[in-house]
């Protein structure tokens, strides 16, 4: 039975992009926990998609509600919807969610941290507009606090850490990820 491959990392590190590429290469199902969270919220609260984005949920209900709901969605996946061999992209805060244990995170599958420099991540985030949780007098400083809190946790739980340079070519990164999984005996050479 194939283990899930789970991408984690800071916002805009490439979890969804590289997760989709790997899923396609391995002919596996791709899931993004942000999408899973939105779908569960729409189902539970009968609302429109625009009201069920992670940002909208957090804005409406606050972080504690958001983290509890996020944990419920992950736990439901673990105890029912999980398919061995999925490729998942975790929302940036999932590994730091106080309502999820390290054991639960490890049960998700092989944890792969896509590590990128803080300034690269911030440039990517800022290109789409500074999100509310980073706004203020010093958005980059606010981001660095978040980055410095999350990255050690990502490294702590990850089975593999892949350090990506500032400029990456998707196909080269995809090959590197695939080969790293094989070299570390997390995948059979397919």
Backbone as JSON Lines, residues from 0, in Angstrom:
{"i":0,"aa":"X","n":[0.84,-1.18,0.0],"ca":[0.0,0.0,0.0],"c":[0.89,1.24,0.0]}
{"i":1,"aa":"X","n":[0.58,2.2,-0.84],"ca":[1.37,3.42,-0.95],"c":[1.04,4.4,0.16]}
{"i":2,"aa":"X","n":[2.07,5.06,0.69],"ca":[1.86,6.09,1.69],"c":[1.53,7.41,1.01]}
{"i":3,"aa":"X","n":[0.77,8.23,1.7],"ca":[0.52,9.58,1.22],"c":[1.82,10.37,1.2]}
{"i":4,"aa":"X","n":[1.92,11.29,0.28],"ca":[3.01,12.26,0.25],"c":[2.39,13.6,0.62]}
{"i":5,"aa":"X","n":[2.93,14.26,1.64],"ca":[2.31,15.44,2.2],"c":[3.3,16.62,2.14]}
{"i":6,"aa":"X","n":[2.92,17.65,1.41],"ca":[3.76,18.84,1.29],"c":[3.39,19.83,2.38]}
{"i":7,"aa":"X","n":[4.41,20.38,3.04],"ca":[4.19,21.42,4.02],"c":[5.22,22.52,3.81]}
{"i":8,"aa":"X","n":[4.92,23.7,4.3],"ca":[5.83,24.83,4.15],"c":[5.08,26.13,4.26]}
{"i":9,"aa":"X","n":[5.84,27.2,4.22],"ca":[5.29,28.55,4.37],"c":[4.44,28.9,3.16]}
{"i":10,"aa":"X","n":[3.53,29.81,3.32],"ca":[2.65,30.28,2.25],"c":[3.49,30.62,1.01]}
{"i":11,"aa":"X","n":[3.02,30.17,-0.14],"ca":[3.64,30.44,-1.45],"c":[5.0,29.78,-1.65]}
{"i":12,"aa":"X","n":[5.26,28.67,-0.96],"ca":[6.52,27.96,-1.2],"c":[6.41,27.0,-2.38]}
{"i":13,"aa":"X","n":[5.2,26.71,-2.83],"ca":[5.03,25.82,-3.97],"c":[4.39,24.49,-3.64]}
{"i":14,"aa":"X","n":[3.74,24.39,-2.49],"ca":[3.13,23.11,-2.07],"c":[2.11,22.6,-3.08]}
{"i":15,"aa":"X","n":[1.2,23.46,-3.48],"ca":[0.15,23.04,-4.42],"c":[0.73,22.78,-5.81]}
{"i":16,"aa":"X","n":[1.58,23.66,-6.26],"ca":[2.18,23.49,-7.59],"c":[2.92,22.17,-7.69]}
{"i":17,"aa":"X","n":[3.82,21.94,-6.75],"ca":[4.64,20.72,-6.81],"c":[3.86,19.48,-6.39]}
{"i":18,"aa":"X","n":[2.86,19.68,-5.51],"ca":[2.0,18.56,-5.14],"c":[1.21,18.05,-6.33]}
{"i":19,"aa":"X","n":[0.65,18.98,-7.11],"ca":[-0.11,18.59,-8.3],"c":[0.79,17.9,-9.32]}
{"i":20,"aa":"X","n":[1.99,18.42,-9.51],"ca":[2.93,17.8,-10.46],"c":[3.28,16.37,-10.04]}
{"i":21,"aa":"X","n":[3.53,16.19,-8.73],"ca":[3.88,14.85,-8.25],"c":[2.68,13.91,-8.35]}
{"i":22,"aa":"X","n":[1.51,14.4,-8.0],"ca":[0.3,13.57,-8.08],"c":[0.07,13.11,-9.52]}
{"i":23,"aa":"X","n":[0.25,14.01,-10.44],"ca":[0.08,13.68,-11.86],"c":[1.12,12.63,-12.29]}
{"i":24,"aa":"X","n":[2.35,12.84,-11.87],"ca":[3.43,11.91,-12.24],"c":[3.18,10.51,-11.69]}
{"i":25,"aa":"X","n":[2.63,10.45,-10.47],"ca":[2.4,9.16,-9.8],"c":[1.0,8.62,-10.03]}
{"i":26,"aa":"X","n":[0.18,9.37,-10.78],"ca":[-1.21,9.0,-11.02],"c":[-1.96,8.81,-9.7]}
{"i":27,"aa":"X","n":[-1.85,9.84,-8.85],"ca":[-2.51,9.83,-7.54],"c":[-3.46,11.01,-7.43]}
{"i":28,"aa":"X","n":[-4.33,10.91,-6.46],"ca":[-5.26,11.99,-6.17],"c":[-4.52,13.11,-5.44]}
{"i":29,"aa":"X","n":[-4.79,14.38,-5.83],"ca":[-4.21,15.54,-5.15],"c":[-5.29,16.23,-4.34]}
{"i":30,"aa":"X","n":[-4.94,16.57,-3.1],"ca":[-5.86,17.31,-2.22],"c":[-5.11,18.46,-1.56]}
{"i":31,"aa":"X","n":[-5.8,19.56,-1.41],"ca":[-5.26,20.72,-0.7],"c":[-6.13,20.91,0.53]}
{"i":32,"aa":"X","n":[-5.52,20.97,1.71],"ca":[-6.34,21.07,2.93],"c":[-7.12,22.37,2.99]}
{"i":33,"aa":"X","n":[-6.64,23.43,2.33],"ca":[-7.43,24.67,2.29],"c":[-8.73,24.44,1.53]}
{"i":34,"aa":"X","n":[-8.66,23.68,0.43],"ca":[-9.87,23.34,-0.32],"c":[-10.79,22.42,0.48]}
{"i":35,"aa":"X","n":[-10.2,21.47,1.19],"ca":[-10.98,20.56,2.02],"c":[-11.71,21.34,3.11]}
{"i":36,"aa":"X","n":[-11.02,22.32,3.7],"ca":[-11.6,23.15,4.75],"c":[-12.77,23.97,4.19]}
{"i":37,"aa":"X","n":[-12.57,24.56,3.03],"ca":[-13.63,25.36,2.41],"c":[-14.85,24.51,2.09]}
{"i":38,"aa":"X","n":[-14.63,23.32,1.53],"ca":[-15.75,22.43,1.2],"c":[-16.51,22.02,2.45]}
{"i":39,"aa":"X","n":[-15.78,21.67,3.51],"ca":[-16.44,21.27,4.76],"c":[-17.23,22.43,5.36]}
{"i":40,"aa":"X","n":[-16.69,23.64,5.27],"ca":[-17.37,24.81,5.81],"c":[-18.64,25.11,5.02]}
{"i":41,"aa":"X","n":[-18.56,25.05,3.69],"ca":[-19.75,25.29,2.86],"c":[-20.84,24.27,3.17]}
{"i":42,"aa":"X","n":[-20.44,23.02,3.35],"ca":[-21.4,21.95,3.64],"c":[-22.04,22.16,5.02]}
{"i":43,"aa":"X","n":[-21.23,22.49,6.01],"ca":[-21.73,22.63,7.38],"c":[-22.57,23.89,7.56]}
{"i":44,"aa":"X","n":[-22.19,24.99,6.91],"ca":[-22.85,26.26,7.14],"c":[-23.67,26.76,5.94]}
{"i":45,"aa":"X","n":[-23.8,25.93,4.92],"ca":[-24.61,26.27,3.73],"c":[-24.34,27.69,3.24]}
{"i":46,"aa":"X","n":[-23.12,27.94,2.85],"ca":[-22.76,29.27,2.38],"c":[-22.09,29.21,1.02]}
{"i":47,"aa":"X","n":[-21.91,30.37,0.43],"ca":[-21.27,30.47,-0.89],"c":[-19.77,30.27,-0.76]}
{"i":48,"aa":"X","n":[-19.15,29.89,-1.87],"ca":[-17.7,29.63,-1.88],"c":[-16.89,30.83,-1.42]}
{"i":49,"aa":"X","n":[-17.28,32.03,-1.81],"ca":[-16.54,33.23,-1.41],"c":[-16.53,33.47,0.08]}
{"i":50,"aa":"X","n":[-17.54,32.95,0.77],"ca":[-17.61,33.09,2.23],"c":[-16.9,31.95,2.95]}
{"i":51,"aa":"X","n":[-16.35,31.0,2.19],"ca":[-15.75,29.81,2.8],"c":[-14.25,29.69,2.53]}
{"i":52,"aa":"X","n":[-13.62,30.76,2.08],"ca":[-12.17,30.7,1.92],"c":[-11.54,30.7,3.31]}
{"i":53,"aa":"X","n":[-10.34,30.14,3.44],"ca":[-9.7,30.2,4.77],"c":[-9.63,31.62,5.32]}
{"i":54,"aa":"X","n":[-9.3,32.58,4.47],"ca":[-9.2,33.97,4.91],"c":[-10.55,34.48,5.42]}
{"i":55,"aa":"X","n":[-11.65,34.17,4.69],"ca":[-12.99,34.63,5.09],"c":[-13.44,33.96,6.38]}
{"i":56,"aa":"X","n":[-13.15,32.67,6.53],"ca":[-13.53,31.95,7.76],"c":[-12.81,32.56,8.96]}
{"i":57,"aa":"X","n":[-11.5,32.8,8.81],"ca":[-10.74,33.36,9.92],"c":[-11.23,34.78,10.26]}
{"i":58,"aa":"X","n":[-11.53,35.55,9.24],"ca":[-11.99,36.92,9.47],"c":[-13.33,36.93,10.2]}
{"i":59,"aa":"X","n":[-14.23,36.03,9.81],"ca":[-15.57,35.98,10.4],"c":[-15.57,35.42,11.82]}
{"i":60,"aa":"X","n":[-14.78,34.35,12.05],"ca":[-14.88,33.62,13.32],"c":[-13.66,33.75,14.23]}
{"i":61,"aa":"X","n":[-12.55,34.23,13.73],"ca":[-11.34,34.33,14.53],"c":[-10.47,33.09,14.4]}
{"i":62,"aa":"X","n":[-9.24,33.24,14.86],"ca":[-8.25,32.18,14.67],"c":[-8.56,30.91,15.44]}
{"i":63,"aa":"X","n":[-9.05,31.01,16.68],"ca":[-9.31,29.8,17.46],"c":[-10.36,28.92,16.77]}
{"i":64,"aa":"X","n":[-11.47,29.52,16.32],"ca":[-12.48,28.76,15.6],"c":[-11.86,28.12,14.36]}
{"i":65,"aa":"X","n":[-11.1,28.93,13.61],"ca":[-10.48,28.45,12.37],"c":[-9.59,27.23,12.65]}
{"i":66,"aa":"X","n":[-8.72,27.32,13.65],"ca":[-7.79,26.22,13.94],"c":[-8.54,24.97,14.42]}
{"i":67,"aa":"X","n":[-9.58,25.16,15.21],"ca":[-10.37,24.0,15.65],"c":[-11.05,23.32,14.45]}
{"i":68,"aa":"X","n":[-11.62,24.13,13.57],"ca":[-12.31,23.59,12.4],"c":[-11.31,22.92,11.46]}
{"i":69,"aa":"X","n":[-10.15,23.54,11.28],"ca":[-9.08,22.97,10.46],"c":[-8.66,21.6,11.01]}
{"i":70,"aa":"X","n":[-8.5,21.51,12.33],"ca":[-8.12,20.24,12.96],"c":[-9.2,19.19,12.74]}
{"i":71,"aa":"X","n":[-10.48,19.57,12.85],"ca":[-11.58,18.63,12.62],"c":[-11.53,18.07,11.2]}
{"i":72,"aa":"X","n":[-11.25,18.93,10.23],"ca":[-11.19,18.5,8.83],"c":[-10.05,17.5,8.64]}
{"i":73,"aa":"X","n":[-8.89,17.8,9.21],"ca":[-7.73,16.89,9.1],"c":[-8.04,15.57,9.8]}
{"i":74,"aa":"X","n":[-8.62,15.63,10.98],"ca":[-8.93,14.41,11.73],"c":[-9.98,13.57,11.02]}
{"i":75,"aa":"X","n":[-10.95,14.22,10.39],"ca":[-11.96,13.5,9.62],"c":[-11.3,12.77,8.44]}
{"i":76,"aa":"X","n":[-10.37,13.44,7.8],"ca":[-9.62,12.8,6.7],"c":[-8.87,11.57,7.22]}
{"i":77,"aa":"X","n":[-8.21,11.73,8.36],"ca":[-7.44,10.62,8.93],"c":[-8.32,9.43,9.28]}
{"i":78,"aa":"X","n":[-9.54,9.7,9.73],"ca":[-10.4,8.64,10.24],"c":[-11.5,8.22,9.28]}
{"i":79,"aa":"X","n":[-11.42,8.62,8.03],"ca":[-12.49,8.2,7.16],"c":[-12.24,8.39,5.68]}
{"i":80,"aa":"X","n":[-11.82,9.58,5.29],"ca":[-11.72,9.88,3.86],"c":[-10.35,9.58,3.28]}
{"i":81,"aa":"X","n":[-9.42,9.21,4.13],"ca":[-8.05,9.01,3.66],"c":[-7.96,7.86,2.67]}
{"i":82,"aa":"X","n":[-7.25,8.12,1.62],"ca":[-6.93,7.08,0.64],"c":[-5.42,6.96,0.63]}
{"i":83,"aa":"X","n":[-4.91,5.76,0.78],"ca":[-3.47,5.61,0.72],"c":[-2.99,5.97,-0.68]}
{"i":84,"aa":"X","n":[-1.95,6.75,-0.72],"ca":[-1.4,7.15,-1.98],"c":[-1.81,8.53,-2.43]}
{"i":85,"aa":"X","n":[-2.53,9.27,-1.6],"ca":[-2.87,10.65,-1.94],"c":[-1.62,11.52,-1.89]}
{"i":86,"aa":"X","n":[-1.69,12.65,-2.56],"ca":[-0.7,13.71,-2.42],"c":[-1.46,14.89,-1.84]}
{"i":87,"aa":"X","n":[-0.99,15.39,-0.7],"ca":[-1.67,16.49,-0.01],"c":[-0.78,17.71,0.09]}
{"i":88,"aa":"X","n":[-1.4,18.87,0.03],"ca":[-0.73,20.14,0.34],"c":[-1.41,20.68,1.59]}
{"i":89,"aa":"X","n":[-0.63,20.86,2.66],"ca":[-1.17,21.37,3.91],"c":[-1.17,22.89,3.92]}
{"i":90,"aa":"X","n":[-2.22,23.49,4.47],"ca":[-2.21,24.92,4.7],"c":[-1.01,25.25,5.59]}
{"i":91,"aa":"X","n":[-0.46,26.45,5.42],"ca":[0.77,26.82,6.12],"c":[0.72,26.69,7.63]}
{"i":92,"aa":"X","n":[-0.46,26.85,8.24],"ca":[-0.56,26.79,9.69],"c":[-0.86,25.4,10.25]}
{"i":93,"aa":"X","n":[-1.15,24.44,9.39],"ca":[-1.55,23.1,9.87],"c":[-0.5,22.48,10.79]}
{"i":94,"aa":"X","n":[0.79,22.46,10.43],"ca":[1.76,21.82,11.32],"c":[1.89,22.5,12.68]}
{"i":95,"aa":"X","n":[1.47,23.76,12.79],"ca":[1.56,24.5,14.05],"c":[0.22,24.55,14.79]}
{"i":96,"aa":"X","n":[-0.79,23.88,14.27],"ca":[-2.13,23.91,14.85],"c":[-2.1,23.17,16.19]}
{"i":97,"aa":"X","n":[-2.41,23.89,17.26],"ca":[-2.36,23.31,18.61],"c":[-3.4,22.22,18.84]}
{"i":98,"aa":"X","n":[-4.39,22.12,17.94],"ca":[-5.42,21.1,18.08],"c":[-5.08,19.82,17.31]}
{"i":99,"aa":"X","n":[-3.89,19.78,16.73],"ca":[-3.39,18.57,16.06],"c":[-2.09,18.15,16.72]}
{"i":100,"aa":"X","n":[-1.95,16.86,16.93],"ca":[-0.72,16.35,17.54],"c":[0.31,16.02,16.46]}
{"i":101,"aa":"X","n":[1.55,15.93,16.89],"ca":[2.62,15.51,15.97],"c":[2.29,14.12,15.43]}
{"i":102,"aa":"X","n":[1.75,13.26,16.27],"ca":[1.39,11.9,15.85],"c":[0.34,11.95,14.72]}
{"i":103,"aa":"X","n":[-0.65,12.82,14.86],"ca":[-1.66,12.94,13.81],"c":[-1.03,13.43,12.5]}
{"i":104,"aa":"X","n":[-0.13,14.4,12.61],"ca":[0.55,14.89,11.4],"c":[1.34,13.76,10.74]}
{"i":105,"aa":"X","n":[2.05,12.98,11.53],"ca":[2.84,11.87,10.99],"c":[1.95,10.81,10.35]}
{"i":106,"aa":"X","n":[0.74,10.63,10.87],"ca":[-0.2,9.66,10.3],"c":[-0.67,10.06,8.92]}
{"i":107,"aa":"X","n":[-0.54,11.35,8.58],"ca":[-0.97,11.8,7.26],"c":[-0.13,11.17,6.15]}
{"i":108,"aa":"X","n":[1.13,10.88,6.41],"ca":[2.0,10.28,5.39],"c":[3.42,10.79,5.5]}
{"i":109,"aa":"X","n":[4.15,10.69,4.42],"ca":[5.53,11.19,4.34],"c":[5.45,12.71,4.28]}
{"i":110,"aa":"X","n":[6.06,13.37,5.25],"ca":[5.98,14.83,5.34],"c":[7.19,15.47,4.67]}
{"i":111,"aa":"X","n":[6.92,16.27,3.67],"ca":[7.95,16.87,2.82],"c":[7.89,18.39,2.96]}
{"i":112,"aa":"X","n":[8.92,18.99,3.59],"ca":[8.96,20.44,3.79],"c":[9.65,21.09,2.6]}
{"i":113,"aa":"X","n":[8.91,21.92,1.87],"ca":[9.5,22.74,0.81],"c":[9.95,24.04,1.45]}
{"i":114,"aa":"X","n":[11.25,24.16,1.66],"ca":[11.81,25.31,2.35],"c":[12.29,26.36,1.34]}
{"i":115,"aa":"X","n":[11.84,27.6,1.54],"ca":[12.3,28.7,0.7],"c":[12.73,29.85,1.6]}
{"i":116,"aa":"X","n":[13.61,30.7,1.09],"ca":[14.05,31.86,1.89],"c":[12.87,32.78,2.22]}
{"i":117,"aa":"X","n":[12.95,33.42,3.37],"ca":[11.87,34.3,3.83],"c":[11.59,35.42,2.84]}
{"i":118,"aa":"X","n":[12.63,36.03,2.3],"ca":[12.38,37.15,1.39],"c":[11.71,36.71,0.1]}
{"i":119,"aa":"X","n":[12.02,35.5,-0.37],"ca":[11.36,34.96,-1.56],"c":[9.87,34.74,-1.28]}
{"i":120,"aa":"X","n":[9.57,34.13,-0.13],"ca":[8.17,33.88,0.23],"c":[7.41,35.19,0.34]}
{"i":121,"aa":"X","n":[8.01,36.18,1.0],"ca":[7.32,37.45,1.18],"c":[7.06,38.14,-0.15]}
{"i":122,"aa":"X","n":[8.02,38.11,-1.07],"ca":[7.82,38.72,-2.39],"c":[6.65,38.07,-3.11]}
{"i":123,"aa":"X","n":[6.55,36.74,-3.02],"ca":[5.44,36.03,-3.67],"c":[4.11,36.4,-3.03]}
{"i":124,"aa":"X","n":[4.09,36.49,-1.72],"ca":[2.85,36.85,-1.0],"c":[2.44,38.28,-1.37]}
{"i":125,"aa":"X","n":[3.4,39.2,-1.31],"ca":[3.12,40.61,-1.56],"c":[2.66,40.85,-3.0]}
{"i":126,"aa":"X","n":[3.08,40.01,-3.92],"ca":[2.68,40.17,-5.32],"c":[1.16,40.07,-5.48]}
{"i":127,"aa":"X","n":[0.52,39.33,-4.59],"ca":[-0.93,39.18,-4.63],"c":[-1.65,40.13,-3.7]}
{"i":128,"aa":"X","n":[-0.92,41.03,-3.07],"ca":[-1.5,41.96,-2.09],"c":[-1.25,41.46,-0.68]}
{"i":129,"aa":"X","n":[-0.88,42.35,0.19],"ca":[-0.58,41.98,1.58],"c":[-1.87,41.51,2.26]}
{"i":130,"aa":"X","n":[-1.88,40.26,2.75],"ca":[-3.08,39.77,3.43],"c":[-3.29,40.48,4.77]}
{"i":131,"aa":"X","n":[-4.52,40.49,5.25],"ca":[-4.83,41.21,6.5],"c":[-3.96,40.8,7.69]}
{"i":132,"aa":"X","n":[-3.59,39.53,7.78],"ca":[-2.83,39.1,8.96],"c":[-1.39,39.61,8.95]}
{"i":133,"aa":"X","n":[-0.94,40.22,7.85],"ca":[0.4,40.79,7.78],"c":[0.4,42.32,7.71]}
{"i":134,"aa":"X","n":[-0.78,42.9,7.58],"ca":[-0.86,44.36,7.44],"c":[-0.44,45.06,8.72]}
{"i":135,"aa":"X","n":[-0.08,46.29,8.56],"ca":[0.38,47.11,9.68],"c":[1.56,47.95,9.22]}
{"i":136,"aa":"X","n":[2.28,48.5,10.17],"ca":[3.42,49.36,9.84],"c":[4.56,48.59,9.19]}
{"i":137,"aa":"X","n":[4.71,47.32,9.53],"ca":[5.86,46.54,9.05],"c":[5.41,45.15,8.58]}
{"i":138,"aa":"X","n":[4.79,45.06,7.39],"ca":[4.33,43.75,6.91],"c":[5.44,42.71,6.83]}
{"i":139,"aa":"X","n":[6.63,43.11,6.37],"ca":[7.73,42.14,6.28],"c":[8.15,41.68,7.66]}
{"i":140,"aa":"X","n":[8.21,42.59,8.62],"ca":[8.53,42.21,10.0],"c":[7.49,41.26,10.58]}
{"i":141,"aa":"X","n":[6.22,41.53,10.28],"ca":[5.15,40.64,10.73],"c":[5.31,39.26,10.1]}
{"i":142,"aa":"X","n":[5.67,39.26,8.82],"ca":[5.88,37.98,8.13],"c":[7.05,37.23,8.74]}
{"i":143,"aa":"X","n":[8.16,37.93,9.04],"ca":[9.33,37.26,9.62],"c":[9.01,36.59,10.95]}
{"i":144,"aa":"X","n":[8.16,37.22,11.75],"ca":[7.75,36.6,13.03],"c":[7.03,35.29,12.76]}
{"i":145,"aa":"X","n":[6.12,35.31,11.79],"ca":[5.4,34.1,11.42],"c":[6.36,33.05,10.86]}
{"i":146,"aa":"X","n":[7.22,33.45,9.97],"ca":[8.21,32.56,9.34],"c":[9.09,31.92,10.41]}
{"i":147,"aa":"X","n":[9.6,32.75,11.33],"ca":[10.5,32.24,12.38],"c":[9.8,31.3,13.35]}
{"i":148,"aa":"X","n":[8.5,31.45,13.48],"ca":[7.72,30.54,14.35],"c":[7.44,29.22,13.64]}
{"i":149,"aa":"X","n":[7.08,29.29,12.37],"ca":[6.63,28.09,11.66],"c":[7.75,27.2,11.12]}
{"i":150,"aa":"X","n":[8.79,27.79,10.56],"ca":[9.82,26.99,9.89],"c":[10.47,25.96,10.82]}
{"i":151,"aa":"X","n":[10.82,26.3,12.07],"ca":[11.37,25.26,12.94],"c":[10.4,24.09,13.16]}
{"i":152,"aa":"X","n":[9.12,24.38,13.24],"ca":[8.12,23.32,13.39],"c":[8.05,22.46,12.14]}
{"i":153,"aa":"X","n":[8.09,23.1,10.97],"ca":[8.09,22.33,9.72],"c":[9.28,21.37,9.71]}
{"i":154,"aa":"X","n":[10.46,21.88,10.06],"ca":[11.66,21.04,10.06],"c":[11.57,19.92,11.09]}
{"i":155,"aa":"X","n":[10.93,20.21,12.2],"ca":[10.79,19.22,13.28],"c":[9.95,18.02,12.84]}
{"i":156,"aa":"X","n":[8.86,18.27,12.14],"ca":[7.96,17.17,11.78],"c":[8.27,16.53,10.43]}
{"i":157,"aa":"X","n":[9.04,17.22,9.59],"ca":[9.28,16.73,8.23],"c":[10.14,15.48,8.2]}
{"i":158,"aa":"X","n":[9.8,14.59,7.27],"ca":[10.64,13.42,6.99],"c":[11.76,13.8,6.02]}
{"i":159,"aa":"X","n":[11.48,14.76,5.15],"ca":[12.45,15.26,4.19],"c":[12.3,16.78,4.11]}
{"i":160,"aa":"X","n":[13.44,17.48,4.11],"ca":[13.43,18.93,3.89],"c":[14.1,19.19,2.55]}
{"i":161,"aa":"X","n":[13.4,19.9,1.68],"ca":[13.94,20.24,0.37],"c":[14.11,21.75,0.33]}
{"i":162,"aa":"X","n":[15.35,22.19,0.3],"ca":[15.66,23.61,0.25],"c":[15.64,24.07,-1.2]}
{"i":163,"aa":"X","n":[14.7,24.93,-1.5],"ca":[14.55,25.44,-2.86],"c":[15.26,26.78,-3.0]}
{"i":164,"aa":"X","n":[16.0,26.96,-4.09],"ca":[16.65,28.26,-4.32],"c":[15.61,29.31,-4.69]}
{"i":165,"aa":"X","n":[16.04,30.57,-4.71],"ca":[15.13,31.68,-5.06],"c":[14.44,31.45,-6.39]}
{"i":166,"aa":"X","n":[15.2,31.16,-7.4],"ca":[14.66,30.93,-8.73],"c":[14.67,29.43,-9.0]}
{"i":167,"aa":"X","n":[13.53,28.88,-9.31],"ca":[13.45,27.45,-9.56],"c":[12.74,27.18,-10.88]}
{"i":168,"aa":"X","n":[13.12,26.1,-11.5],"ca":[12.44,25.62,-12.7],"c":[11.56,24.46,-12.25]}
{"i":169,"aa":"X","n":[10.24,24.58,-12.49],"ca":[9.29,23.6,-11.97],"c":[9.69,22.16,-12.3]}
{"i":170,"aa":"X","n":[10.09,21.9,-13.53],"ca":[10.41,20.52,-13.92],"c":[11.63,20.01,-13.18]}
{"i":171,"aa":"X","n":[12.62,20.88,-12.94],"ca":[13.82,20.46,-12.2],"c":[13.47,20.15,-10.75]}
{"i":172,"aa":"X","n":[12.64,21.01,-10.15],"ca":[12.22,20.77,-8.76],"c":[11.4,19.5,-8.67]}
{"i":173,"aa":"X","n":[10.5,19.3,-9.63],"ca":[9.67,18.09,-9.64],"c":[10.53,16.84,-9.69]}
{"i":174,"aa":"X","n":[11.55,16.84,-10.54],"ca":[12.46,15.7,-10.62],"c":[13.23,15.51,-9.33]}
{"i":175,"aa":"X","n":[13.68,16.63,-8.73],"ca":[14.43,16.56,-7.48],"c":[13.57,15.98,-6.36]}
{"i":176,"aa":"X","n":[12.32,16.42,-6.27],"ca":[11.4,15.9,-5.24],"c":[11.18,14.41,-5.45]}
{"i":177,"aa":"X","n":[10.89,14.03,-6.66],"ca":[10.65,12.62,-6.99],"c":[11.87,11.77,-6.63]}
{"i":178,"aa":"X","n":[13.05,12.21,-7.04],"ca":[14.28,11.46,-6.75],"c":[14.58,11.42,-5.25]}
{"i":179,"aa":"X","n":[14.29,12.5,-4.53],"ca":[14.5,12.52,-3.08],"c":[13.61,11.5,-2.38]}
{"i":180,"aa":"X","n":[12.38,11.38,-2.84],"ca":[11.46,10.39,-2.26],"c":[11.96,8.97,-2.52]}
{"i":181,"aa":"X","n":[12.47,8.71,-3.7],"ca":[13.01,7.38,-4.02],"c":[14.26,7.1,-3.2]}
{"i":182,"aa":"X","n":[15.2,8.06,-3.17],"ca":[16.46,7.88,-2.44],"c":[16.23,7.63,-0.96]}
{"i":183,"aa":"X","n":[15.18,8.2,-0.41],"ca":[14.88,8.04,1.01],"c":[13.9,6.88,1.27]}
{"i":184,"aa":"X","n":[13.69,6.07,0.25],"ca":[12.83,4.87,0.34],"c":[11.39,5.16,0.71]}
{"i":185,"aa":"X","n":[10.87,6.32,0.28],"ca":[9.47,6.64,0.48],"c":[8.63,6.32,-0.74]}
{"i":186,"aa":"X","n":[9.29,6.02,-1.85],"ca":[8.62,5.64,-3.08],"c":[9.42,4.53,-3.73]}
{"i":187,"aa":"X","n":[8.71,3.64,-4.38],"ca":[9.41,2.68,-5.23],"c":[9.62,3.36,-6.55]}
{"i":188,"aa":"X","n":[10.72,3.03,-7.22],"ca":[10.99,3.63,-8.52],"c":[9.89,3.21,-9.48]}
{"i":189,"aa":"X","n":[9.1,4.16,-9.91],"ca":[7.93,3.88,-10.75],"c":[8.27,4.13,-12.19]}
